[in-house]
Amino acid sequence: MNAMSITELRKNLAAAVDRVTQDHDYTIITREGGKPAAVLMSLEDFASWQETEYLLRSPA
């Protein structure tokens, strides 16, 4: 897991996207004061997360 501010993300967007895509990791995006605001993750990992979440909601 990595964390970066919105300002850092703007300056390093391509590298941040490469990192989450290649490493299958996620980045916490923070606002002023370091407050967590959002998550950057690869589309592949997001799709996997959605599928897992759907299966966990489904009655057995």
Backbone torsions as a table, in degrees:
resi	resn	phi	psi	omega
1	MET	NA	138.4	179.6
2	ASN	-125.1	155.8	175.3
3	ALA	-133.9	143.2	176.2
4	MET	-154.1	154.6	179.0
5	SER	-77.1	164.6	177.2
6	ILE	-60.4	-39.1	178.8
7	THR	-61.6	-46.1	177.3
8	GLU	-61.3	-41.5	-179.2
9	LEU	-61.8	-42.8	178.1
10	ARG	-57.6	-42.3	-177.1
11	LYS	-73.5	-26.6	-171.9
12	ASN	-128.4	34.5	-173.8
13	LEU	-59.8	-48.0	-177.6
14	ALA	-60.4	-44.0	179.7
15	ALA	-65.9	-38.5	179.6
16	ALA	-65.6	-41.9	178.5
17	VAL	-66.0	-42.2	176.8
18	ASP	-58.8	-43.7	-177.7
19	ARG	-62.0	-49.2	-177.2
20	VAL	-69.2	-30.5	179.6
21	THR	-73.3	-45.6	-176.4
22	GLN	-77.3	-38.7	-174.4
23	ASP	-92.6	-5.6	-175.4
24	HIS	50.4	46.2	178.4
25	ASP	-119.9	178.5	177.8
26	TYR	-129.9	161.2	179.1
27	THR	-123.6	129.3	173.9
28	ILE	-83.4	127.9	178.1
29	ILE	-100.7	127.2	-175.1
30	THR	-111.7	154.5	173.4
31	ARG	-96.7	-172.8	178.3
32	GLU	-53.9	141.0	-179.3
33	GLY	80.7	4.5	178.3
34	GLY	79.0	12.5	-179.1
35	LYS	-72.3	122.7	178.9
36	PRO	-59.2	136.3	-176.9
37	ALA	-128.4	-31.8	-175.1
38	ALA	-159.7	173.8	179.6
39	VAL	-129.2	138.0	173.2
40	LEU	-109.0	123.0	178.2
41	MET	-143.0	161.2	-179.8
42	SER	-68.8	155.7	177.7
43	LEU	-62.3	-38.7	178.7
44	GLU	-61.4	-45.4	179.4
45	ASP	-67.8	-36.9	178.2
46	PHE	-64.1	-43.7	178.6
47	ALA	-61.7	-40.8	177.6
48	SER	-63.9	-42.9	177.9
49	TRP	-61.0	-44.2	179.2
50	GLN	-61.3	-43.2	-179.9
51	GLU	-63.7	-44.2	178.2
52	THR	-61.4	-45.4	180.0
53	GLU	-61.2	-40.8	178.6
54	TYR	-63.5	-45.8	-179.1
55	LEU	-64.3	-35.9	178.9
56	LEU	-70.9	-26.6	177.8
57	ARG	-80.5	-25.9	-175.3
58	SER	-70.9	136.8	176.9
59	PRO	-65.7	142.9	-177.8
60	ALA	-81.5	NA	NA
